[in-house]
Amino acid sequence: MKTNTKLRWGILGAARINQQLLPAIVAEQNSELVAIASRRPGAAKATLDQYAPKQESVICYDQMNALLDDDLIDVVYIPLSNHEHGEWTLRAINKGKHVLCEKPMALNVADIDAITEAAERQNVKVMEGFMYRYHPQHARVKEIIDSGSIGEVRSVRSCFSFMMQPARLYRLAEPLNNGGGAMWDIGCYAVHAARLPFYDTMPKAVTAFVKKTETGADSGGSGIIDYGDGRYAQFDYSFSRARRAEYEIIGTKGGLKCHNVWAKQAETPIISWWTEGGENNLEELPLNNHFLLEIEHFTDCVLNDHDPGLSLADARINCKIINAAIDSAETGRSIKI
Ligand SMILES: NC(=O)c1ccc[n+]([C@@H]2O[C@H](COP(=O)([O-])OP(=O)(O)OC[C@H]3O[C@@H](n4cnc5c(N)ncnc54)[C@H](OP(=O)(O)O)[C@@H]3O)[C@@H](O)[C@H]2O)c1
């Protein structure tokens, strides 16, 4: 639905992911891109020219605080490096801005609690940018589960891996405790997807293993989230395994598989599901741009005062599980939540 009031966006950081988000903000019918900031002089303008040319009215700041002080901006998108998310989300909230922050929203639960408290005090919307959840294929998965066809969900297995190009291995430069490595980069997706049928349930324990690199980051790992009563969610992720982007959900009467969880705009989303009663289905869903759908969703939440589909409570559970997984890998023990 188009409204008369446009939401005015500012972007903090000239990051590569702007290749996806900048065109989405420009294309979204109730949004207006007002400014972009980078601490590297000239980088904001270069990013704008590259990913959203012909946006002459967009202001390019060489200081992050200048963008936060700009009263023309209602909402800030934060694609900074992982260890900066918590701090800049809090700063933006305290300036009265709504915030869409890239995953992970913060590296520890205390920061998410501070963000939650500040968002309530300032009466602003804040959401962690797990864009894939806005692709309709996951709503279809939920519909199949809710129909009862596969019975009661007992286990999940989610995987995200690919061979990281050598040029991108700078992602391992920071240690795990400062947001570096595969866990914070792609493991957080695998954990998030593994939680899909148990969305707002707090698990009982987490056991995990990670492959550490000499920088103190991890290049991959695997773990099990224990939801009690024999319900488990397994996740695995890696920068040094063949490409996989899938999850499988097994119930008491059947199972389903999402074959392309992080489906890009040109990739066909496929869901297959089966039942012990002999049903075998393969569904190809329409192509979609989950970045645009994410921006549409968050814009609608702000303009029409709805709660974001991904809550801060969800971000808190994901963060708690990731930290428990890291603790487990470091101590060799299962960590109670
Ligand atoms: N949703 C998704 O599909 C997706 C995909 C990839 C990444 N991400 C997330 O998005 C965030 C950004 O990831 P990214 O890969 O786009 O990050 P990136 O390009 O490494 O940029 C991160 C930040 O580092 C600074 N930077 C960029 N290039 C630099 C350079 N050449 N030298 C020095 N500093 C530089 C920028 O801040 P300044 O401009 O202020 O210097 C930028 O905001 C991360 O949190 C990541 O987890 C999400």
The ligand as an ORCA input file, in Angstrom:
! r2SCAN-3c Opt
* xyz 0 1
  N      22.085     -9.607      4.734
  C      23.031    -10.100      3.952
  O      22.796    -10.815      2.971
  C      24.465     -9.797      4.261
  C      25.447    -10.163      3.371
  C      26.743     -9.785      3.653
  C      27.015     -9.097      4.824
  N      26.034     -8.806      5.698
  C      26.305     -8.064      6.938
  O      26.437     -6.705      6.552
  C      27.473     -6.070      7.293
  C      28.456     -5.512      6.314
  O      29.061     -6.564      5.579
  P      29.934     -6.235      4.284
  O      30.551     -7.486      3.833
  O      29.116     -5.477      3.348
  O      31.038     -5.329      4.999
  P      32.254     -4.479      4.468
  O      32.169     -4.216      3.012
  O      33.490     -5.110      5.015
  O      31.992     -3.089      5.225
  C      31.793     -2.999      6.618
  C      32.219     -1.603      7.079
  O      33.642     -1.517      6.973
  C      34.010     -0.274      6.412
  N      34.750     -0.570      5.160
  C      34.260     -1.050      3.998
  N      35.231     -1.199      3.086
  C      36.382     -0.797      3.692
  C      37.722     -0.700      3.293
  N      38.105     -1.002      2.044
  N      38.644     -0.245      4.189
  C      38.267      0.100      5.423
  N      36.993      0.034      5.877
  C      36.070     -0.402      5.029
  C      32.736      0.505      6.106
  O      32.536      1.541      7.070
  P      32.950      3.041      6.613
  O      32.288      3.269      5.304
  O      32.469      3.937      7.679
  O      34.451      3.026      6.485
  C      31.645     -0.526      6.186
  O      30.450     -0.057      6.691
  C      28.058     -7.145      8.210
  O      27.487     -7.004      9.474
  C      27.609     -8.463      7.607
  O      27.389     -9.442      8.623
  C      24.760     -9.117      5.421
*
